[in-house]
Amino acid sequence: MENNQSSQQKSSMWSLVSEDPKVISDLQEKSDLLIGILMQANQQGLKKSQIISRGGITLKESSDLHKGKIDQFTQQRLKEVTQNLGMDPSFMATMKMRVD
């Protein structure tokens, strides 16, 4: 029941931004990717400078990433960063299940 409530809360949170299901889905996916990147980088003990060099991102992108500015990224860009960092896609799915 808790997972269902959490999922409903997330849905209602994104519906405050848009009523378009496609936009809501995109925001949720980008949010999950961004959180997953930061969580796994933290678990690996990566410093910001390592995330920049390994992730192939700019200083500004690093700043936006750490500030949670999902509107500054496309899904594709976040997926590229994930791949550049060598992050396990199954970790991202596991992380998403924990949050849901």
N, C-alpha and C positions, 0 to 999 in steps of 0.2 A: 504494500500500500504506500509506503514511503517513497519508493521509486516512482510510482504513478503521480504522486503529489509533486515531487520534484520536477518531473517532466512537464506537468501542467503549469507549474510556476514559471519554468523557462519559456514555454510557449506563450504564456500571457505576457511575460516580460518583453519578448520580441514583438508581440502584437501591438505593443505600445509605440513601436517604431514604425510599423507598417501593417497594413491589413492584407497585403499581397503574400500568399503562401510561398511563392518562389523567393521573395525577398527575405522572408522569415527563415526559410530553409538555408539560404545563403549565409545569413548572419549567424545562424546557429553553427553551421559547418565551420565558418571562419573562426568563431569563438572557440569551438572545440579544438581546432588545429593550433591556434595561438596558445591556449592553455596547455595543450599537450606538449608543445615545443618547450615552453617554459618549465613545465614539471619535469620533463625528461632531462633537460639541460641542468636543472637543479640537482636531480638524482645523480647525474654524471659528474657533478661538481664543476661544470663549465663556467668560466668567468665570461663577462660580457665581451671581452676582447676575443675570446675563443669562439663565441657564438658568431661574432662578426666575421672572423677569418674563415672558420669552417663552414658557416652557413651561407657565405657568399653574399652578405648583406652590408649595406652602408651603415654608417654611424647613426644617421637619421632613422633608418629602418629599425635599428637596434633600439633606439629610444622609443619609437612608436610601438614596437613589440612589447617592451617592458612596461609601457604605460597602458597597454591593452587597447590601443587605437586600431580596432579591427577595420574601421572604414578606410584606413590607409593601405590595406592589402587586398589583393584578389585571392580567391581560393587557390588558384594556380601558383601564385607567388609563395603562399604559405606551404603548399605541398613541395615546392622546389626547395625551400629552406629545410623542411623536414628531411627530404632526400639528401641534401647537401650535408646535413649533420649526421647522416647515417642512422637515422632513427627508425626503429622497427614499427612498421605500420600496425602490427598486432598490438603494440603498446598503445597506440592511439585509440584503437577500438576498445581495449581494456579500460583506458582512462575514461572514455565516453560512457561505458557501462557503469563505472563507479559514480560518475556525475549524475547520470540519469537515475 
